[in-house]
Amino acid sequence: MIEPRLVSAPPQRRTGVSFADMAARRAERLVNLVLCLLSTRQFLTAERIRDAVPGYEAADGSKATDEAFKRMFERDKAELRDLGVPLETGRTSSFDSEDGYRIRRGDYELPSIEFDAAEATAVGLAARLWQSATLGEPARQALIKLRAAGTEIRAADAPGAVPQLDASDPSLPALLDAARTATAVSFDYLKSGAAAPERRTLEPWGVLSWRRRWYVAGHDRDRGEARSFRLSRIVGAVATLDGPGAFERPEVDLLRLVAGRAPDAGRLARVAVRGAGAGELRRIANAVEGQRGNGADDGDVLSISFTDTSWLARTVASAGAAARVLEPPDLVDAVVDRLRAVAGRP
């Protein structure tokens, strides 16, 4: 067997050594020791380790040098074990006269990261969500590390892999962060049918998507009870109050809180679609009113129930030339205004 030999720069003669230098040398020696013991399946005796690992003083035949090495090696072994490194003691064969040391790679390395189908889909879904939020770059880096470790993640663009999520609500990142850090928030909220928004103060327990729309649920300080708010109805910026850790989240079913709220009076829109760019509108449609032909360029007229004009206008506008609102008139105006804003026209 060829023993691993780690290479380091030759020691330089110094008149004095600082504490920082000593700590750096010790850390380097410990790293070299771990690498040496990981690279062999046999047990290496202390003397063989002394020869292989830089940082230990070579034997010169003097008793003082040997005793100094033994004390240093004992301290290093104790520190590795305190750090949780699985240092194993034993002998390679019955002919060995003294114990040796090694580190089993399987005991030292982290286990492989494995996700079941649902978990892998959730990671892919999170990647799609953060593509349009402030955590896009950290999410991308996390996916790169997971894939580098051999973890299979369902691609966001794979057919049927994950549902479509609209993460364009400006208040989404701020409310996600507030719920994570238990920070109270305030915002202007425009209720359905109201002429002007009202200021609301909320202790957010969580943010969730239900029926393709985002909601924040928590304790409404103004009304003294649990409430949920649709993010598309939040007007302007979300302000933080009190700082992190301002409240404790109770054990509550957020989905039941959102789904059990009083329903709004729904409206019906008719949207003409054609081509492949209106997939999201087709998914949320209640019915296809009339198919006008069988050609590739022929389209359909969709009936879509809605309560939030801004949300549906955003969805229609994102389909571009593949969708055109037929009615109601206020939805037509909302889509036109959004497209003009994107194009930079008055």
Secondary structure, 3 states (H helix, E strand, C coil): CCCCCCCCCCCCCCCCCCHHHHHHHHHHHHHHHHHHHHCCCCCECHHHHHHHCCCCCCCCCCHHHHHHHHHHHHHHHHHHHHCCCCEEEECCCCCCCCCEEEECHHHHCCCCCCCCHHHHHHHHHHHHHHCCCCCHHHHHHHHHHHHHCCCCCCCCCCCCCCCCCCCCCCCHHHHHHHHHHCCEEEEEECCCCCCCCEEEEEEEEEEEEECCEEEEEEEECCCCEEEEEEHHHEEEEEEEECCCCCCCCCCCCHHHHHHCCCCCCCEEEEEEEECCCCHHHHHHCCEEEEECCCCCCCEEEEEEEECCHHHHHHHHHHCHHHEEEEECHHHHHHHHHHHHHHHCCC
